[in-house]
Amino acid sequence: MLLTSFDPFADQLFRRPVTPPFIGGSVMGMDAIRGETGFELRFDLPGVEPDSIEVTVDAGVLTVSARRSQEYAEGHTPFIRERAMGTFRRRVSLSDAVDADKIEASYDSGVLTVHVPLAEKALPRKVEIKTSAKPEIAA
């Protein structure tokens, strides 16, 4: 069973992906988690060397690319090959509510985590309610 929630703000913030998650028969799975000050995107990249990962933001599009190389000894030929090799790329369209200058990324245990903070103007804030002054009645 797949559980999802409807969040109109998140749906606008992360519009439909520019590219689908299936790239050349492979999948770069992604979870998007909303926090108080932004989003955390987690990409599955098992077996990928950290040096081959690149995260860029250009014209409102976040792009994650990585490369997994085949590792076969000389004279070895794959008998069964189910692990995808090559270059993987995933693009996610961002809205203006994101502070693109403060996006950060880290990689640990095969998971790339990208922190996407909201711009100050998009953060929730309390609105002060003003009341009109009532004239004093002299008795």
The first five atom37 places (N, CA, C, CB, O) and aatype in JSON, in Angstrom:
{
  "aatype": [12, 10, 10, 16, 15, 13, 3, 14, 13, 0, 3, 5, 10, 13, 1, 1, 14, 19, 16, 14, 14, 13, 9, 7, 7, 15, 19, 12, 7, 12, 3, 0, 9, 1, 7, 6, 16, 7, 13, 6, 10, 1, 13, 3, 10, 14, 7, 19, 6, 14, 3, 15, 9, 6, 19, 16, 19, 3, 0, 7, 19, 10, 16, 19, 15, 0, 1, 1, 15, 5, 6, 18, 0, 6, 7, 8, 16, 14, 13, 9, 1, 6, 1, 0, 12, 7, 16, 13, 1, 1, 1, 19, 15, 10, 15, 3, 0, 19, 3, 0, 3, 11, 9, 6, 0, 15, 18, 3, 15, 7, 19, 10, 16, 19, 8, 19, 14, 10, 0, 6, 11, 0, 10, 14, 1, 11, 19, 6, 9, 11, 16, 15, 0, 11, 14, 6, 9, 0, 0],
  "atom_mask": [
    [1, 1, 1, 1, 1],
    [1, 1, 1, 1, 1],
    [1, 1, 1, 1, 1],
    [1, 1, 1, 1, 1],
    [1, 1, 1, 1, 1],
    [1, 1, 1, 1, 1],
    [1, 1, 1, 1, 1],
    [1, 1, 1, 1, 1],
    [1, 1, 1, 1, 1],
    [1, 1, 1, 1, 1],
    [1, 1, 1, 1, 1],
    [1, 1, 1, 1, 1],
    [1, 1, 1, 1, 1],
    [1, 1, 1, 1, 1],
    [1, 1, 1, 1, 1],
    [1, 1, 1, 1, 1],
    [1, 1, 1, 1, 1],
    [1, 1, 1, 1, 1],
    [1, 1, 1, 1, 1],
    [1, 1, 1, 1, 1],
    [1, 1, 1, 1, 1],
    [1, 1, 1, 1, 1],
    [1, 1, 1, 1, 1],
    [1, 1, 1, 0, 1],
    [1, 1, 1, 0, 1],
    [1, 1, 1, 1, 1],
    [1, 1, 1, 1, 1],
    [1, 1, 1, 1, 1],
    [1, 1, 1, 0, 1],
    [1, 1, 1, 1, 1],
    [1, 1, 1, 1, 1],
    [1, 1, 1, 1, 1],
    [1, 1, 1, 1, 1],
    [1, 1, 1, 1, 1],
    [1, 1, 1, 0, 1],
    [1, 1, 1, 1, 1],
    [1, 1, 1, 1, 1],
    [1, 1, 1, 0, 1],
    [1, 1, 1, 1, 1],
    [1, 1, 1, 1, 1],
    [1, 1, 1, 1, 1],
    [1, 1, 1, 1, 1],
    [1, 1, 1, 1, 1],
    [1, 1, 1, 1, 1],
    [1, 1, 1, 1, 1],
    [1, 1, 1, 1, 1],
    [1, 1, 1, 0, 1],
    [1, 1, 1, 1, 1],
    [1, 1, 1, 1, 1],
    [1, 1, 1, 1, 1],
    [1, 1, 1, 1, 1],
    [1, 1, 1, 1, 1],
    [1, 1, 1, 1, 1],
    [1, 1, 1, 1, 1],
    [1, 1, 1, 1, 1],
    [1, 1, 1, 1, 1],
    [1, 1, 1, 1, 1],
    [1, 1, 1, 1, 1],
    [1, 1, 1, 1, 1],
    [1, 1, 1, 0, 1],
    [1, 1, 1, 1, 1],
    [1, 1, 1, 1, 1],
    [1, 1, 1, 1, 1],
    [1, 1, 1, 1, 1],
    [1, 1, 1, 1, 1],
    [1, 1, 1, 1, 1],
    [1, 1, 1, 1, 1],
    [1, 1, 1, 1, 1],
    [1, 1, 1, 1, 1],
    [1, 1, 1, 1, 1],
    [1, 1, 1, 1, 1],
    [1, 1, 1, 1, 1],
    [1, 1, 1, 1, 1],
    [1, 1, 1, 1, 1],
    [1, 1, 1, 0, 1],
    [1, 1, 1, 1, 1],
    [1, 1, 1, 1, 1],
    [1, 1, 1, 1, 1],
    [1, 1, 1, 1, 1],
    [1, 1, 1, 1, 1],
    [1, 1, 1, 1, 1],
    [1, 1, 1, 1, 1],
    [1, 1, 1, 1, 1],
    [1, 1, 1, 1, 1],
    [1, 1, 1, 1, 1],
    [1, 1, 1, 0, 1],
    [1, 1, 1, 1, 1],
    [1, 1, 1, 1, 1],
    [1, 1, 1, 1, 1],
    [1, 1, 1, 1, 1],
    [1, 1, 1, 1, 1],
    [1, 1, 1, 1, 1],
    [1, 1, 1, 1, 1],
    [1, 1, 1, 1, 1],
    [1, 1, 1, 1, 1],
    [1, 1, 1, 1, 1],
    [1, 1, 1, 1, 1],
    [1, 1, 1, 1, 1],
    [1, 1, 1, 1, 1],
    [1, 1, 1, 1, 1],
    [1, 1, 1, 1, 1],
    [1, 1, 1, 1, 1],
    [1, 1, 1, 1, 1],
    [1, 1, 1, 1, 1],
    [1, 1, 1, 1, 1],
    [1, 1, 1, 1, 1],
    [1, 1, 1, 1, 1],
    [1, 1, 1, 1, 1],
    [1, 1, 1, 1, 1],
    [1, 1, 1, 0, 1],
    [1, 1, 1, 1, 1],
    [1, 1, 1, 1, 1],
    [1, 1, 1, 1, 1],
    [1, 1, 1, 1, 1],
    [1, 1, 1, 1, 1],
    [1, 1, 1, 1, 1],
    [1, 1, 1, 1, 1],
    [1, 1, 1, 1, 1],
    [1, 1, 1, 1, 1],
    [1, 1, 1, 1, 1],
    [1, 1, 1, 1, 1],
    [1, 1, 1, 1, 1],
    [1, 1, 1, 1, 1],
    [1, 1, 1, 1, 1],
    [1, 1, 1, 1, 1],
    [1, 1, 1, 1, 1],
    [1, 1, 1, 1, 1],
    [1, 1, 1, 1, 1],
    [1, 1, 1, 1, 1],
    [1, 1, 1, 1, 1],
    [1, 1, 1, 1, 1],
    [1, 1, 1, 1, 1],
    [1, 1, 1, 1, 1],
    [1, 1, 1, 1, 1],
    [1, 1, 1, 1, 1],
    [1, 1, 1, 1, 1],
    [1, 1, 1, 1, 1],
    [1, 1, 1, 1, 1],
    [1, 1, 1, 1, 1]
  ],
  "atom_positions": [
    [[0.85, -1.17, 0.0], [0.0, 0.0, 0.0], [0.89, 1.23, 0.0], [-0.96, 0.0, 1.22], [1.86, 1.3, 0.75]],
    [[0.56, 2.19, -0.83], [1.3, 3.43, -0.92], [0.48, 4.54, -0.3], [1.67, 3.76, -2.38], [-0.65, 4.79, -0.73]],
    [[1.04, 5.2, 0.7], [0.33, 6.29, 1.34], [0.91, 7.61, 0.84], [0.44, 6.2, 2.89], [2.13, 7.79, 0.82]],
    [[0.07, 8.51, 0.43], [0.51, 9.82, 0.01], [-0.35, 10.86, 0.68], [0.45, 9.97, -1.53], [-1.44, 10.56, 1.18]],
    [[0.13, 12.08, 0.7], [-0.66, 13.17, 1.27], [-0.77, 14.26, 0.23], [-0.02, 13.71, 2.59], [0.06, 14.39, -0.66]],
    [[-1.82, 15.05, 0.36], [-2.02, 16.17, -0.55], [-1.51, 17.42, 0.14], [-3.52, 16.31, -0.96], [-1.97, 17.77, 1.23]],
    [[-0.59, 18.1, -0.47], [-0.04, 19.34, 0.06], [0.05, 20.32, -1.09], [1.36, 19.12, 0.75], [1.0, 20.26, -1.87]],
    [[-0.92, 21.24, -1.21], [-0.93, 22.15, -2.36], [0.35, 22.97, -2.48], [-2.11, 23.08, -2.27], [0.81, 23.25, -3.58]],
    [[0.94, 23.35, -1.33], [2.16, 24.13, -1.38], [3.3, 23.31, -1.97], [2.54, 24.64, 0.01], [4.04, 23.78, -2.84]],
    [[3.44, 22.07, -1.49], [4.5, 21.2, -2.0], [4.27, 20.88, -3.47], [4.57, 19.9, -1.18], [5.23, 20.81, -4.24]],
    [[3.02, 20.69, -3.87], [2.74, 20.39, -5.26], [3.16, 21.53, -6.17], [1.26, 20.08, -5.45], [3.58, 21.3, -7.31]],
    [[3.04, 22.77, -5.68], [3.49, 23.91, -6.48], [5.0, 24.08, -6.39], [2.79, 25.19, -6.02], [5.64, 24.48, -7.37]],
    [[5.57, 23.79, -5.22], [7.0, 23.96, -5.03], [7.79, 23.0, -5.9], [7.37, 23.77, -3.57], [8.75, 23.4, -6.57]],
    [[7.38, 21.74, -5.89], [8.04, 20.75, -6.72], [7.05, 20.32, -7.78], [8.54, 19.53, -5.88], [6.32, 19.34, -7.62]],
    [[7.03, 21.07, -8.87], [6.14, 20.73, -9.96], [6.55, 19.38, -10.52], [6.16, 21.81, -11.07], [7.52, 18.78, -10.05]],
    [[5.83, 18.91, -11.51], [6.18, 17.61, -12.1], [7.65, 17.59, -12.5], [5.29, 17.32, -13.33], [8.18, 18.6, -12.97]],
    [[8.31, 16.47, -12.31], [9.72, 16.41, -12.68], [9.91, 16.73, -14.17], [10.3, 15.01, -12.37], [9.09, 16.39, -15.01]],
    [[11.02, 17.4, -14.45], [11.34, 17.71, -15.84], [11.62, 16.42, -16.59], [12.55, 18.67, -15.93], [11.24, 16.26, -17.75]],
    [[12.29, 15.49, -15.92], [12.52, 14.18, -16.51], [11.91, 13.14, -15.59], [14.05, 13.9, -16.74], [11.94, 13.31, -14.37]],
    [[11.37, 12.07, -16.13], [10.79, 11.03, -15.29], [11.88, 10.29, -14.53], [9.96, 10.05, -16.13], [13.06, 10.38, -14.89]],
    [[11.52, 9.55, -13.48], [12.53, 8.83, -12.71], [13.16, 7.68, -13.48], [11.94, 8.32, -11.45], [14.23, 7.21, -13.09]],
    [[12.53, 7.2, -14.55], [13.07, 6.09, -15.31], [13.97, 6.63, -16.42], [11.94, 5.23, -15.91], [13.5, 7.23, -17.38]],
    [[15.25, 6.4, -16.27], [16.23, 6.88, -17.24], [16.93, 5.67, -17.84], [17.25, 7.87, -16.59], [17.69, 4.99, -17.15]],
    [[16.68, 5.4, -19.08], [17.34, 4.29, -19.74], [17.08, 2.95, -19.05], [0.0, 0.0, 0.0], [17.96, 2.1, -18.99]],
    [[15.86, 2.76, -18.54], [15.54, 1.51, -17.88], [15.97, 1.46, -16.43], [0.0, 0.0, 0.0], [15.73, 0.47, -15.74]],
    [[16.61, 2.53, -15.94], [17.08, 2.55, -14.56], [16.27, 3.57, -13.77], [18.59, 2.9, -14.5], [15.6, 4.44, -14.33]],
    [[16.34, 3.43, -12.48], [15.59, 4.31, -11.61], [16.53, 5.0, -10.63], [14.49, 3.53, -10.86], [17.38, 4.36, -10.02]],
    [[16.37, 6.31, -10.5], [17.03, 7.05, -9.43], [15.89, 7.45, -8.5], [17.87, 8.32, -9.98], [15.32, 8.53, -8.63]],
    [[15.57, 6.58, -7.57], [14.45, 6.82, -6.67], [14.66, 8.06, -5.83], [0.0, 0.0, 0.0], [15.79, 8.36, -5.43]],
    [[13.57, 8.78, -5.56], [13.66, 10.01, -4.78], [12.5, 10.09, -3.81], [13.68, 11.24, -5.7], [11.36, 9.76, -4.15]],
    [[12.79, 10.52, -2.58], [11.77, 10.89, -1.61], [11.91, 12.38, -1.37], [11.92, 10.06, -0.26], [13.02, 12.91, -1.35]],
    [[10.8, 13.08, -1.19], [10.79, 14.5, -0.83], [10.08, 14.62, 0.5], [10.09, 15.39, -1.94], [8.92, 14.23, 0.64]],
    [[10.79, 15.16, 1.49], [10.25, 15.29, 2.84], [10.17, 16.77, 3.17], [11.14, 14.52, 3.89], [11.14, 17.51, 3.04]],
    [[8.98, 17.19, 3.61], [8.79, 18.6, 3.95], [9.09, 18.82, 5.43], [7.36, 19.06, 3.62], [8.62, 18.08, 6.29]],
    [[9.87, 19.86, 5.71], [10.16, 20.27, 7.08], [9.64, 21.67, 7.31], [0.0, 0.0, 0.0], [8.97, 22.24, 6.45]],
    [[9.94, 22.22, 8.47], [9.44, 23.56, 8.8], [10.06, 24.65, 7.94], [9.72, 23.87, 10.26], [9.39, 25.64, 7.61]],
    [[11.32, 24.49, 7.55], [12.01, 25.55, 6.82], [12.36, 25.18, 5.39], [13.26, 25.93, 7.55], [13.02, 25.95, 4.69]],
    [[11.93, 24.02, 4.95], [12.24, 23.63, 3.58], [11.96, 22.17, 3.32], [0.0, 0.0, 0.0], [11.15, 21.54, 4.0]],
    [[12.64, 21.63, 2.32], [12.46, 20.25, 1.9], [13.79, 19.52, 1.94], [11.84, 20.17, 0.5], [14.85, 20.13, 1.83]],
    [[13.7, 18.21, 2.09], [14.86, 17.36, 2.0], [14.56, 16.33, 0.91], [15.2, 16.68, 3.38], [13.58, 15.6, 1.0]],
    [[15.41, 16.29, -0.1], [15.27, 15.32, -1.18], [16.3, 14.23, -0.95], [15.44, 16.0, -2.6], [17.48, 14.52, -0.72]],
    [[15.86, 12.98, -1.02], [16.78, 11.85, -0.83], [16.76, 11.0, -2.09], [16.39, 11.0, 0.42], [15.71, 10.51, -2.51]],
    [[17.93, 10.83, -2.68], [18.07, 10.06, -3.92], [18.85, 8.78, -3.63], [18.79, 10.9, -5.02], [19.89, 8.82, -2.99]],
    [[18.33, 7.64, -4.1], [19.04, 6.36, -3.96], [20.1, 6.26, -5.04], [18.05, 5.17, -4.04], [19.8, 6.27, -6.24]],
    [[21.36, 6.15, -4.61], [22.48, 6.0, -5.54], [23.46, 4.95, -5.01], [23.2, 7.36, -5.75], [24.63, 5.27, -4.77]],
    [[23.01, 3.71, -4.82], [23.92, 2.7, -4.29], [25.03, 2.36, -5.27], [23.14, 1.44, -3.94], [24.82, 2.29, -6.48]],
    [[26.22, 2.15, -4.72], [27.35, 1.76, -5.54], [27.94, 2.86, -6.38], [0.0, 0.0, 0.0], [28.75, 2.6, -7.27]],
    [[27.55, 4.1, -6.12], [28.06, 5.24, -6.89], [29.18, 5.91, -6.1], [26.92, 6.27, -7.21], [29.03, 6.18, -4.9]],
    [[30.29, 6.17, -6.76], [31.4, 6.88, -6.12], [31.02, 8.35, -5.93], [32.71, 6.76, -6.97], [30.48, 8.98, -6.84]],
    [[31.28, 8.91, -4.75], [30.9, 10.31, -4.49], [31.47, 11.3, -5.51], [31.36, 10.71, -3.12], [30.84, 12.32, -5.79]],
    [[32.65, 11.02, -6.05], [33.26, 11.92, -7.03], [32.48, 12.01, -8.34], [34.67, 11.48, -7.33], [32.64, 12.96, -9.09]],
    [[31.63, 11.01, -8.61], [30.89, 11.01, -9.87], [29.54, 11.72, -9.75], [30.68, 9.59, -10.34], [28.82, 11.85, -10.75]],
    [[29.18, 12.17, -8.54], [27.89, 12.82, -8.33], [28.01, 14.32, -8.56], [27.36, 12.53, -6.9], [28.96, 14.96, -8.11]],
    [[27.03, 14.86, -9.26], [26.99, 16.3, -9.51], [25.57, 16.81, -9.26], [27.45, 16.64, -10.96], [24.6, 16.24, -9.75]],
    [[25.47, 17.89, -8.49], [24.19, 18.54, -8.22], [24.29, 19.97, -8.7], [23.8, 18.47, -6.7], [25.18, 20.71, -8.27]],
    [[23.38, 20.37, -9.59], [23.39, 21.74, -10.12], [21.99, 22.33, -10.06], [23.93, 21.77, -11.57], [20.99, 21.61, -10.06]],
    [[21.94, 23.66, -10.0], [20.68, 24.39, -10.07], [20.86, 25.44, -11.15], [20.28, 25.04, -8.69], [21.79, 26.25, -11.1]],
    [[19.96, 25.42, -12.14], [20.04, 26.38, -13.23], [18.62, 26.68, -13.71], [20.92, 25.83, -14.39], [17.86, 25.78, -14.05]],
    [[18.29, 27.96, -13.74], [16.99, 28.42, -14.24], [15.82, 27.69, -13.57], [16.91, 28.23, -15.75], [14.86, 27.3, -14.24]],
    [[15.91, 27.5, -12.24], [14.81, 26.88, -11.51], [14.72, 25.37, -11.64], [0.0, 0.0, 0.0], [13.69, 24.79, -11.28]],
    [[15.76, 24.73, -12.15], [15.76, 23.27, -12.28], [16.95, 22.69, -11.51], [15.82, 22.84, -13.79], [18.1, 23.05, -11.75]],
    [[16.64, 21.79, -10.57], [17.67, 21.08, -9.83], [17.98, 19.8, -10.61], [17.2, 20.76, -8.36], [17.08, 19.02, -10.92]],
    [[19.26, 19.59, -10.93], [19.68, 18.4, -11.67], [20.65, 17.6, -10.84], [20.31, 18.78, -13.03], [21.64, 18.13, -10.33]],
    [[20.38, 16.31, -10.7], [21.28, 15.39, -10.02], [21.75, 14.39, -11.06], [20.58, 14.67, -8.79], [20.93, 13.75, -11.73]],
    [[23.06, 14.26, -11.21], [23.59, 13.25, -12.13], [24.69, 12.47, -11.42], [24.14, 13.92, -13.43], [25.4, 12.99, -10.56]],
    [[24.82, 11.21, -11.79], [25.82, 10.33, -11.19], [26.19, 9.25, -12.19], [25.3, 9.7, -9.86], [25.45, 8.99, -13.14]],
    [[27.33, 8.62, -11.96], [27.79, 7.57, -12.86], [28.22, 6.35, -12.04], [28.97, 8.07, -13.75], [28.95, 6.46, -11.06]],
    [[27.74, 5.2, -12.47], [28.17, 3.93, -11.89], [28.88, 3.15, -12.98], [26.95, 3.1, -11.3], [28.31, 2.91, -14.05]],
    [[30.13, 2.77, -12.72], [30.94, 2.06, -13.71], [30.92, 0.57, -13.45], [32.37, 2.59, -13.72], [30.78, 0.13, -12.31]],
    [[31.08, -0.22, -14.53], [31.16, -1.66, -14.37], [32.54, -2.03, -13.87], [30.83, -2.39, -15.69], [33.54, -1.42, -14.24]],
    [[32.56, -3.04, -13.04], [33.81, -3.49, -12.44], [33.98, -4.97, -12.7], [33.84, -3.18, -10.92], [33.53, -5.81, -11.91]],
    [[34.63, -5.3, -13.81], [34.87, -6.69, -14.15], [36.37, -6.89, -14.34], [34.08, -7.11, -15.42], [37.04, -6.07, -14.96]],
    [[36.87, -7.99, -13.81], [38.28, -8.31, -14.0], [38.5, -8.77, -15.43], [38.74, -9.39, -12.99], [37.56, -9.19, -16.11]],
    [[39.73, -8.69, -15.86], [40.05, -9.11, -17.23], [39.7, -10.59, -17.4], [41.55, -8.87, -17.54], [40.04, -11.42, -16.56]],
    [[39.02, -10.89, -18.48], [38.61, -12.26, -18.77], [37.28, -12.65, -18.14], [0.0, 0.0, 0.0], [36.8, -13.76, -18.37]],
    [[36.68, -11.77, -17.35], [35.38, -12.05, -16.75], [34.27, -11.5, -17.62], [35.29, -11.46, -15.33], [34.36, -10.37, -18.12]],
    [[33.24, -12.29, -17.81], [32.09, -11.88, -18.61], [30.84, -12.04, -17.75], [31.97, -12.73, -19.93], [30.65, -13.08, -17.13]],
    [[29.99, -11.02, -17.7], [28.78, -11.15, -16.88], [27.87, -12.26, -17.39], [28.0, -9.81, -16.85], [27.63, -12.38, -18.59]],
    [[27.37, -13.08, -16.48], [26.45, -14.15, -16.82], [25.01, -13.66, -16.64], [26.72, -15.4, -15.94], [24.17, -13.88, -17.51]],
    [[24.75, -12.99, -15.52], [23.47, -12.33, -15.26], [23.79, -10.88, -14.93], [22.65, -13.04, -14.08], [24.67, -10.6, -14.12]],
    [[23.08, -9.98, -15.57], [23.37, -8.56, -15.34], [22.06, -7.83, -15.07], [24.13, -7.93, -16.55], [21.3, -7.55, -16.0]],
    [[21.8, -7.53, -13.79], [20.59, -6.84, -13.4], [20.86, -5.44, -12.86], [19.84, -7.64, -12.37], [19.95, -4.62, -12.79]],
    [[22.09, -5.15, -12.47], [22.44, -3.84, -11.95], [22.71, -2.89, -13.11], [23.66, -3.92, -11.02], [23.48, -3.2, -14.02]],
    [[22.08, -1.75, -13.07], [22.25, -0.77, -14.14], [23.59, -0.05, -14.0], [21.1, 0.25, -14.13], [23.99, 0.33, -12.9]],
    [[24.26, 0.13, -15.11], [25.52, 0.86, -15.15], [25.36, 2.06, -16.06], [26.69, -0.05, -15.64], [24.43, 2.12, -16.87]],
    [[26.24, 3.0, -15.92], [26.22, 4.17, -16.79], [25.88, 5.43, -16.03], [0.0, 0.0, 0.0], [26.09, 5.52, -14.82]],
    [[25.36, 6.42, -16.75], [25.05, 7.72, -16.17], [23.57, 7.8, -15.86], [25.47, 8.86, -17.12], [22.72, 7.42, -16.67]],
    [[23.27, 8.31, -14.67], [21.9, 8.51, -14.22], [21.67, 10.01, -14.06], [21.61, 7.74, -12.89], [22.57, 10.72, -13.62]],
    [[20.5, 10.47, -14.41], [20.2, 11.9, -14.29], [18.74, 12.07, -13.89], [20.5, 12.65, -15.62], [17.86, 11.38, -14.39]],
    [[18.5, 12.99, -12.97], [17.14, 13.31, -12.54], [17.03, 14.81, -12.41], [16.77, 12.6, -11.19], [17.88, 15.45, -11.8]],
    [[15.97, 15.37, -12.99], [15.75, 16.82, -12.92], [14.43, 17.08, -12.21], [15.74, 17.45, -14.34], [13.43, 16.41, -12.45]],
    [[14.46, 18.09, -11.32], [13.27, 18.48, -10.57], [13.1, 19.98, -10.74], [13.37, 18.08, -9.06], [14.03, 20.75, -10.5]],
    [[11.91, 20.39, -11.14], [11.6, 21.8, -11.33], [11.28, 22.43, -9.97], [10.42, 21.99, -12.31], [10.49, 21.88, -9.2]],
    [[11.89, 23.57, -9.68], [11.7, 24.27, -8.42], [10.9, 25.55, -8.65], [13.05, 24.59, -7.75], [10.93, 26.12, -9.74]],
    [[10.21, 26.0, -7.63], [9.46, 27.26, -7.74], [10.3, 28.41, -7.2], [8.11, 27.17, -6.99], [11.42, 28.2, -6.71]],
    [[9.76, 29.61, -7.28], [10.44, 30.8, -6.77], [10.48, 30.83, -5.25], [9.77, 32.05, -7.29], [11.21, 31.64, -4.67]],
    [[9.71, 29.98, -4.59], [9.67, 29.96, -3.13], [10.92, 29.31, -2.52], [8.44, 29.21, -2.66], [11.09, 29.33, -1.3]],
    [[11.79, 28.76, -3.34], [13.01, 28.1, -2.89], [14.16, 29.1, -2.88], [13.35, 26.89, -3.78], [14.27, 29.94, -3.78]],
    [[15.02, 29.01, -1.87], [16.23, 29.82, -1.82], [17.36, 29.01, -2.46], [16.59, 30.24, -0.33], [18.1, 28.31, -1.76]],
    [[17.49, 29.11, -3.77], [18.44, 28.27, -4.53], [19.89, 28.49, -4.12], [18.29, 28.55, -6.01], [20.7, 27.58, -4.28]],
    [[20.23, 29.67, -3.6], [21.61, 29.95, -3.2], [22.02, 29.18, -1.96], [21.78, 31.43, -2.96], [23.21, 29.06, -1.68]],
    [[21.07, 28.65, -1.21], [21.37, 27.96, 0.04], [21.15, 26.45, -0.03], [20.55, 28.53, 1.15], [21.13, 25.79, 1.01]],
    [[20.97, 25.9, -1.23], [20.81, 24.45, -1.38], [22.13, 23.77, -1.03], [20.34, 24.08, -2.83], [23.19, 24.2, -1.47]],
    [[22.04, 22.69, -0.23], [23.23, 21.93, 0.16], [22.98, 20.45, -0.09], [23.58, 22.18, 1.66], [21.84, 20.0, -0.13]],
    [[24.07, 19.69, -0.27], [23.95, 18.26, -0.53], [25.0, 17.48, 0.25], [24.09, 17.96, -2.04], [26.1, 17.97, 0.5]],
    [[24.63, 16.25, 0.64], [25.56, 15.35, 1.31], [25.29, 13.93, 0.81], [25.44, 15.44, 2.87], [24.19, 13.63, 0.35]],
    [[26.29, 13.06, 0.92], [26.17, 11.68, 0.42], [26.68, 10.72, 1.49], [26.96, 11.48, -0.91], [27.8, 10.86, 1.97]],
    [[25.84, 9.75, 1.86], [26.23, 8.79, 2.89], [25.5, 7.47, 2.65], [25.92, 9.34, 4.31], [24.29, 7.45, 2.46]],
    [[26.25, 6.39, 2.66], [25.7, 5.03, 2.55], [24.78, 4.85, 1.34], [24.94, 4.69, 3.8], [23.73, 4.21, 1.44]],
    [[25.16, 5.42, 0.2], [24.4, 5.23, -1.03], [23.19, 6.13, -1.17], [0.0, 0.0, 0.0], [22.4, 5.95, -2.1]],
    [[23.03, 7.11, -0.28], [21.9, 8.03, -0.36], [22.42, 9.46, -0.45], [20.95, 7.86, 0.88], [23.18, 9.91, 0.4]],
    [[22.01, 10.14, -1.5], [22.34, 11.56, -1.67], [21.19, 12.36, -1.06], [22.56, 11.93, -3.19], [20.03, 12.18, -1.44]],
    [[21.51, 13.24, -0.11], [20.51, 14.08, 0.54], [20.73, 15.52, 0.11], [20.57, 13.93, 2.09], [21.82, 16.07, 0.29]],
    [[19.69, 16.13, -0.45], [19.77, 17.52, -0.9], [18.8, 18.34, -0.05], [19.43, 17.66, -2.43], [17.59, 18.08, -0.05]],
    [[19.33, 19.32, 0.67], [18.51, 20.21, 1.5], [18.11, 21.41, 0.66], [19.27, 20.66, 2.79], [18.97, 22.14, 0.17]],
    [[16.81, 21.6, 0.49], [16.26, 22.69, -0.33], [15.49, 23.63, 0.61], [15.33, 22.14, -1.48], [14.33, 23.37, 0.93]],
    [[16.13, 24.72, 1.05], [15.45, 25.63, 1.97], [14.45, 26.54, 1.26], [16.47, 26.47, 2.72], [14.62, 26.89, 0.1]],
    [[13.42, 26.9, 2.0], [12.45, 27.87, 1.48], [13.03, 29.27, 1.63], [11.09, 27.75, 2.21], [13.78, 29.55, 2.56]],
    [[12.66, 30.15, 0.72], [13.05, 31.54, 0.83], [12.34, 32.16, 2.02], [12.73, 32.32, -0.47], [11.25, 31.72, 2.39]],
    [[12.93, 33.16, 2.61], [12.35, 33.81, 3.79], [10.9, 34.23, 3.54], [13.17, 35.03, 4.18], [10.05, 34.09, 4.42]],
    [[10.62, 34.74, 2.34], [9.27, 35.2, 2.02], [8.25, 34.07, 1.98], [9.27, 35.92, 0.69], [7.05, 34.31, 2.08]],
    [[8.71, 32.82, 1.83], [7.79, 31.68, 1.73], [7.56, 30.98, 3.06], [8.31, 30.69, 0.73], [6.7, 30.11, 3.16]],
    [[8.33, 31.36, 4.09], [8.17, 30.72, 5.39], [6.9, 31.2, 6.08], [9.39, 30.99, 6.27], [6.5, 32.35, 5.91]],
    [[6.27, 30.33, 6.84], [5.07, 30.74, 7.57], [5.42, 31.84, 8.58], [4.42, 29.53, 8.28], [6.49, 31.81, 9.19]],
    [[4.55, 32.75, 8.76], [4.76, 33.81, 9.75], [3.43, 34.19, 10.36], [5.45, 35.05, 9.11], [2.36, 33.97, 9.78]],
    [[3.51, 34.78, 11.53], [2.3, 35.21, 12.22], [1.99, 36.64, 11.77], [2.47, 35.13, 13.78], [2.87, 37.49, 11.7]],
    [[0.73, 36.87, 11.47], [0.29, 38.2, 11.03], [-0.33, 38.91, 12.22], [-0.73, 38.1, 9.85], [-1.22, 38.38, 12.89]],
    [[0.16, 40.12, 12.47], [-0.38, 40.91, 13.58], [-1.75, 41.44, 13.21], [0.58, 42.08, 13.94], [-1.96, 41.92, 12.09]],
    [[-2.67, 41.36, 14.14], [-4.03, 41.87, 13.92], [-4.13, 43.23, 14.61], [-5.11, 40.86, 14.47], [-3.93, 43.35, 15.82]],
    [[-4.45, 44.23, 13.84], [-4.61, 45.59, 14.38], [-6.07, 45.85, 14.67], [-4.04, 46.66, 13.41], [-6.96, 45.38, 13.96]],
    [[-6.3, 46.61, 15.73], [-7.67, 47.0, 16.07], [-7.74, 48.51, 16.07], [-8.11, 46.42, 17.45], [-6.76, 49.2, 16.34]],
    [[-8.9, 49.01, 15.78], [-9.07, 50.47, 15.78], [-9.22, 50.94, 17.22], [-10.3, 50.91, 14.93], [-9.81, 50.26, 18.05]],
    [[-8.68, 52.11, 17.49], [-8.76, 52.67, 18.84], [-10.15, 53.21, 19.08], [-7.71, 53.78, 19.06], [-10.7, 53.9, 18.22]],
    [[-10.72, 52.91, 20.23], [-12.04, 53.4, 20.56], [-11.88, 54.64, 21.43], [-12.89, 52.3, 21.29], [-11.07, 54.67, 22.36]],
    [[-12.67, 55.68, 21.12], [-12.56, 56.89, 21.94], [-13.07, 56.64, 23.36], [-13.35, 58.04, 21.29], [-14.02, 55.9, 23.59]],
    [[-12.39, 57.29, 24.28], [-12.81, 57.17, 25.68], [-14.05, 58.0, 25.92], [-11.68, 57.6, 26.65], [-14.18, 59.1, 25.38]],
    [[-14.95, 57.5, 26.73], [-16.17, 58.22, 27.05], [-15.98, 58.84, 28.44], [-17.43, 57.26, 27.02], [-15.71, 58.16, 29.43]],
    [[-16.14, 60.18, 28.48], [-15.99, 60.87, 29.76], [-17.34, 60.88, 30.48], [-15.45, 62.33, 29.56], [-18.37, 61.14, 29.86]],
    [[-17.33, 60.61, 31.74], [-18.59, 60.62, 32.48], [-18.68, 61.78, 33.41], [-18.76, 59.35, 33.26], [-19.68, 61.94, 34.11]]
  ]
}
